[in-house]
Amino acid sequence: MRKLAAAYVLLPIVAQLQVGCGGTLGSAVKAYPGAERHASEVSIIQCGFSLAIVAIDENKSLSGDSTACSYSLLPGRHVFRVSIAKKEFGLYPGTYRQQGDQVVEYDLVAGKAYSLHAFEDEKSPGLWRINMIDPVVDRSVTLKEVRLGGAKVGG
């Protein structure tokens, strides 16, 4: 539980460092039309724990998991098609990926970095929450609850 609490504190800080104080976007891939914009004019979205982005705004070329997923987007509402991917240590290839995608939406603010995560409920195995770490409200926001292998639970 301490690791989870530390993640909630450290992730917004790390996400903000990705945006940086200057005009660069770090390693974020430009995912909007037109000329390059200053970091204060775009939003950054990153993949976090146990989650892969399958598409952003139905663009499947904008995809990735926690090892490679950082995109700069124009501020506003975006649709994220995601898949829960749980690491299973000791098994080959070591990853479980949910069958079927989940769709969540979120409003992004310019100059901020966000990250999407999936967490399994400790008290109810199989129940997953898809969360957005939001630096504007400085907390994790639950976007959807799903039960793997069964019906959707919420959201």
N, C-alpha and C positions, 0 to 999 in steps of 0.2 A: 504494500500500500504506500510505503514511503517513496518507492521508485515512481509510482504513478503521480503522487503529489509533486515530486521534484520535476517530473516531465511537464506538468501543468505550469510550473513556474519558469522552467528553462526554455521551453519551446517558444513562447512569444519573444523572449530575448534573442534567441538564435534566429528566429524569423526576421526580427527587426534588423539584425546584423546583416542578413542577406540583402536587404534593401539598401542599407548603408546611409551615410549622411550626405554623400556627394551625389553626382548625377548618374552614376553607374547603377546597373541592376544586378551586379554580381554575376552569378551563373544562370540567371533566369533567361529563358527563351522568349523572345518577343512573339506574342500570340494575338496581335491586333493589326488591323490594316493601317497603312500610312507610314509617315516618318517616325523614326525613333523619338520617344518622349522622355522627358526628365523623370527620375524616380518619384518625384512628388506628384506626378500626373497619372501614374499607373498603380495598379494593385498587383501584388505577388501572391500566387497560390502555390503551395507545396504539398506533396504527399507526405504523410506521417506514418505512424505505426499501423501495421496490419491492414493497410488499405492501398489499393492501386486505383489511379484514375484511368478509366477506359476511354473517356471523351469529355471535352469541355465544349458546351454549346453545340453538341452533336458532331464536333470535329474530332474524328478518331485519330488524327495525326498528333493531337495534343493528349498524350497519354504517358503513363509511367508509374513507378512505385517509389518507395522511400529511398531507393538507391539513386534514382535519376528522375526527378520530377520537380521542376521549378519554372513557372510560366508567369510572364508579365501580361496583365490583361487591362483593358480599359475599365474604370470603375463602373459600378452598376450591378444589376442582377445577372447572374450566370447560372447555367445548368451544368451540374457535374454528374456524369455517369461513372459510378465507382463499383469496385468489386472488393469484397473483404478477402484478405489474404493472410492466413494465420501461419506463422512459422512453426513447424513441428520438428524440433531438434532430434537428431538420431535417425530420422527417416530420409530416404532418398526420394525425390530431390529436395525434401525438406520444407515444402510449402504446400499448404492446403488453400485452394482458391474456391470461393463460393460459386456455385452454379447460378448463372443469371446475374444480371447487374441490378444495382439500386440507383435511383435517380434522386438527387437532392439539389436544392436551389439555395443561393445565398447572395445577398447584396454586399459587394465589396466597395471599400472606400479608398480613394486615391492616397498614395503615399504609405499604405499599410501592407503588411505581409501576413497572410493567413495560412493555416495548414489544416488539412483534413486527416482525421484519424478514425480508427475503429477500435473499440474496446469491448471485450467480452465481460459480461456481468459476473462478478465473482460468486454471487449468491444464486444465480440462475444460469448455469452453463448452457451455452447455445444461444443465449440472448445477447445480441450485439447492439451497441450504440454507435452510430456514425456521428462524429462530433467535428465541429469547426472551432479551432482555436482563433478567437477574435480579439485582436489587440485594441479595438475601439472600446469594447465593453470589458476588456481585460479578464476574460474567462473563456471556458470551453462551453459551447452552445450545442446541445443535442439536436440534430437535424432529423434523425430517423432512428427507430428501433426495429430490428429484424431478428427473427429466429431462424438460424441456419438449419436447413433440412425441413423446415415447416413453413407455416404461413407468416406473413408480415405481422409484427406485433403493434407497431404504432406509426405515427407520423405520416 
